Every structure is written in C-alpha cells, then in structure tokens.
Amino acid sequence: MGLNLLNRQKIEFAGLDIGTSAVKLVHLDKTADGYALIHASAEQIVPCSGDESKQQQNRADAVKACLAKASLRSRNIVCGISGPEVIVRGFTFPPLPDQAVEQAVQMEARQVCPLDMQQSVLDYQLIANAPTKSASKAQPRHGVMAVATQRVTQEAERLVTEAGATPVIVDVNALALLNCLNELKSLSAQETAAIIDVGGSQTNVIIYGYDGLPFVRDINTAGNKIVQQISKAIDVTEKEIWQMFAQESSSSQLDKNLLLALNNAVVPLANAINETLRFYSFQEKKSGVDRIFLCGGFALIGAFVEFLTDALSVPVEILNPFSIITDSAAAGKNKTLKQNGPAFAVAAGLAMRAI
C-alpha cells in the first residue's frame, strides 16, 4: 500500500474513489498555474439490499463503467480505501536514527491499532521537523502511519484490475483529502483545519494541525442513514427523498415537513462531529479547530449544508476542487463539474498525489 502524504511522484496516474454509493475518477495535469482537469467521471453503484454478492458485482460493474468513460493516456490508477478496516495515526518518537524508525513504527502500530497486524499491511511517512535555531540538536521524529487489512487492499486492487487498469498504489482516502486541501487551499502555519467528508454510508472527519500530524475519525452516520430517518419521519420512500434533493436542494425550495425531518436527522451527525472536535482539542491540548472544509456527495445538498453549518461552532466552507482547477471542457460540462465538485474531493486528492 502506498502512502505519500505531501509528496508527488513523476508518474502519470488517475485517482479513483471507489465508494459505497458511487465510483468517481479524476485525471489531472500539473501546470505552471496549478492543475488542469483532463477528465472526470462518475458512475452510481446500483443498490441491492440484502444480497451482498450482487452488491459486490454492482460495485465492480460501476468501476468498469467509470473507467470506460475515461479516455486515459495511461491505465495506471491510484485508488483509495476507507472504513473500519483502515486506521490512520500520527506518531512522535524521540530522536532516532533512520534505521530504527521502521521498527519503532511497527511497535507503535501493534500497541495502538485494533486490527490483526498479521492480516494487515502497514506503511508510514515521516514528516520533516520545522527548522530550529539549534541545528545541531537532535530532533524528534514525526510522521503518519496507515494500517489496512489485506482483505480491503486486495479487494480494491481486484476491482481495478478486473476493469482493465493497473492499481499502482492503494492509498487512504483521509490522506488524499489532506493532499487535496494542501494543494488547493492556503493554510497559515499556526492554523488547524478539519475536513468533513459526508458520503453515503460514512462520514470521515480529518483534522490537520500545524504540526502536520493528522487526526482521523470515522462516523457511521452519513447520507444514507439521514435519508432513512427522513423517510420514517414523513412516510416518503427513500428514493423519492433522493429525487427531491436532486431537484431542489436549498432550504427555500424544499417542503417544510421535509426540512424539519432533515434538520432533526442532522442533529446526531452534528453532535458526533462537535464531540470529535472537542476530543481532539483535549487530547492534543490545543485551542481547537479554526476552519472546517465540507465535501462528499451529501455536501451537494444545500439544505443539509445550511443545517450542519448552523450546528457547528467553527466556520464552514465547501471544499470544491473544480472551483479552483481549470477545465477547458464545454461550458455546460464545466458548470456541472463545478456543481458536483465536492463529491470529487477524494478522487482529486488521489490524482494530485501521483503527478
């Protein structure tokens, strides 16, 4: 599994985000002014409740369809993984020689990781220390480690391979989002930022402190569960609710009963996010998070963004890579991509990681 937090390699890859509800691909070109979009595509995964084998086949079909839409110059892919079988932790060790760091990381992983290390893969990336006045003084070793089960990494590789592409790196969605944030947004040296990625089945909270070490937490409340709660509250099918959101997403355009049910359904997620932010501040002994960037498929729903922003105590802005990345496509396509940009943040981060 590749882990490359802030560095880029001189090999051309496309970033592939294989989610639970959709598959998204982004292919970028590095320019003198930043990034230019070569291609972006998405394919919905047809839901199949109660039949896991059929659902896996639908997921594989969506990966093939998404790749088929792309006219890639290279079939090299960086794909992302996330979920309960993926763990990301920052670490700080006393001054150690390079040859001792790997052993220290392995020992740390065995102590803090709840996964079976014999059935998992481990990778890590050191983060350079900030310059100090005393150059001769030995510095602590800082970095980030990622652990994932062999099952989840092999499954990602299988999906890409069966679609006719080459999975060169299996990376971590949380770190791809940090990469996207670092490439597109200017953060001050003393600023702590959080990315909240609200997808279909899971919400990822990734906090990036000025020390460069990430804090990652997965929350099981996300878009699907919110829609399920709304469906029960107003006796409307989940499919109809998704259609309502697709047609009219802002609070001024939606039915009042739907808005009330949405507001109530957002509360548990907002509470979990606020609890995570407080825990981070307490654990890291820091003042807290200065800015929140919101992305993911559910961030396309304006009313949800409004309710969640009101419930959080930190300024919120949308992380939309296509509002910054240039695109020479037709105006209509470019407008659509910008509207849907927050859903492509992971795929964009994966693509940026490999240019």
C-alpha positions, -999 to 999 in steps of 0.1 A, spaced: 0 0 0 14 34 -10 14 63 15 27 96 2 12 124 23 25 156 7 49 145 -20 43 138 -56 58 113 -80 67 119 -116 44 92 -130 10 98 -145 -19 83 -126 -56 89 -124 -73 90 -90 -102 65 -84 -125 68 -55 -145 36 -50 -173 45 -26 -203 26 -13 -228 46 -35 -207 58 -64 -173 55 -82 -155 87 -92 -124 92 -113 -103 123 -118 -73 127 -141 -53 159 -138 -23 176 -154 1 197 -134 6 232 -150 26 262 -142 -5 278 -126 -17 248 -107 -38 219 -121 -58 214 -152 -85 188 -155 -81 162 -182 -111 141 -173 -136 135 -145 -163 109 -145 -187 92 -120 -209 61 -120 -236 53 -95 -235 19 -78 -269 2 -82 -281 -6 -47 -290 -42 -39 -302 -45 -3 -298 -79 13 -277 -96 -14 -240 -89 -7 -227 -109 -37 -249 -90 -61 -239 -57 -44 -202 -65 -49 -209 -73 -86 -228 -40 -90 -197 -22 -75 -174 -40 -99 -197 -30 -128 -196 6 -117 -158 6 -116 -157 -8 -151 -182 18 -164 -165 47 -148 -131 37 -163 -147 31 -197 -159 67 -198 -124 80 -193 -100 83 -223 -69 78 -202 -35 82 -217 -23 58 -190 -42 30 -173 -22 35 -140 -46 40 -111 -43 53 -76 -73 40 -57 -84 50 -22 -97 29 7 -115 38 39 -137 24 66 -133 3 98 -105 -18 82 -83 13 77 -65 30 105 -45 63 103 -25 76 132 1 103 137 32 94 157 60 113 175 92 94 187 123 106 205 153 113 182 160 81 164 183 71 135 166 64 102 173 26 105 154 25 138 123 43 127 106 14 109 109 -9 139 95 19 162 65 24 138 58 -14 138 59 -15 176 36 16 178 12 1 154 9 -31 174 1 -11 205 -25 14 191 -41 -5 162 -72 -26 168 -66 -47 136 -49 -80 134 -14 -70 123 -6 -104 108 -35 -99 84 -28 -63 77 -4 -41 58 15 -11 73 30 19 57 43 52 71 56 86 60 80 108 80 72 145 83 101 169 84 106 189 115 102 227 114 136 245 113 151 254 147 178 279 158 198 250 171 206 229 140 229 206 160 202 195 185 186 161 178 150 165 167 120 142 175 107 120 146 72 129 135 51 111 109 19 93 100 12 56 97 -16 38 79 -27 2 86 -53 -16 64 -64 -52 63 -51 -73 34 -87 -80 26 -97 -44 19 -65 -36 -1 -67 -67 -22 -104 -60 -29 -96 -25 -42 -68 -40 -64 -91 -67 -77 -118 -42 -87 -93 -20 -106 -75 -50 -123 -108 -66 -134 -117 -32 -150 -86 -35 -172 -64 -9 -153 -33 -12 -131 -36 -4 -94 -2 11 -89 -9 25 -54 -37 17 -29 -39 48 -7 -61 61 21 -90 84 14 -83 105 45 -48 113 34 -59 120 -2 -83 147 13 -54 162 32 -34 163 0 -63 180 -19 -66 206 9 -29 213 10 -27 217 -28 -58 239 -32 -61 260 0 -37 283 17 -34 275 54 -14 295 78 15 279 97 -4 282 130 -38 271 117 -57 239 124 -82 228 98 -107 199 96 -122 182 65 -156 166 69 -164 142 41 -200 132 42 -207 102 19 -234 76 17 -225 52 45 -198 70 64 -186 105 75 -149 110 77 -135 137 100 -99 145 93 -81 172 114 -48 186 102 -29 205 128 0 229 123 24 201 134 15 182 102 1 152 120 -34 141 110 -62 130 134 -88 108 117 -122 96 129 -149 77 111 -186 83 120 -212 58 109 -239 85 104 -239 98 68 -262 104 39 -280 70 37 -289 70 74 -301 106 73 -324 98 43 -336 67 62 -346 88 92 -363 113 70 -382 86 52 -396 72 85 -405 107 98 -425 119 68 -436 85 53 -420 90 19 -398 65 2 -360 69 3 -359 70 -35 -384 99 -36 -364 118 -10 -332 114 -30 -351 127 -61 -364 157 -41 -328 166 -31 -316 162 -66 -343 185 -80 -343 212 -53 -316 212 -27 -318 246 -9 -339 251 22 -360 278 4 -371 252 -22 -379 222 -1 -412 211 16 -414 223 52 -420 188 66 -390 175 47 -369 204 61 -380 197 97 -372 160 93 -338 168 77 -329 192 105 -338 165 131 -318 139 112 -287 161 110 -285 166 148 -269 132 156 -242 138 130 -235 174 142 -233 162 178 -208 135 167 -187 160 148 -187 185 177 -177 157 201 -148 148 178 -136 184 176 -137 186 215 -119 153 219 -91 165 195 -87 197 214 -85 179 247 -62 151 235 -38 174 216 -40 202 243 -48 227 216 -73 256 213 -93 237 187 -101 238 150 -100 271 132 -117 261 99 -139 233 86 -140 222 49 -170 202 39 -171 178 10 -186 145 -1 -217 136 -21 -241 147 6 -224 182 6 -242 188 -27 -275 192 -8 -278 229 1 -302 225 29 -280 199 46 -250 222 44 -271 250 59 -283 229 89 -249 214 95 -231 247 93 -255 262 119 -249 233 142 -211 235 142 -192 261 162 -165 265 136 -166 284 103 -175 261 74 -167 263 37 -171 239 8 -140 220 -5 -147 220 -42 -116 211 -63 -133 221 -95 -138 257 -83 -100 261 -85 -88 235 -110 -90 248 -146 -111 230 -172 -111 235 -209 -143 215 -214 -175 229 -228 -192 254 -206 -222 232 -198 -199 203 -187 -177 226 -168 -207 241 -149 -219 206 -140 -185 196 -127 -183 227 -105 -217 220 -91 -207 184 -82 -171 192 -73 -174 185 -36 -182 148 -43 -149 145 -62 -125 158 -35 -111 123 -27 -106 114 -63 -89 147 -70 -66 143 -40 -56 108 -52 -49 122 -86 -28 151 -72 -8 127 -51 6 110 -81 16 137 -106 
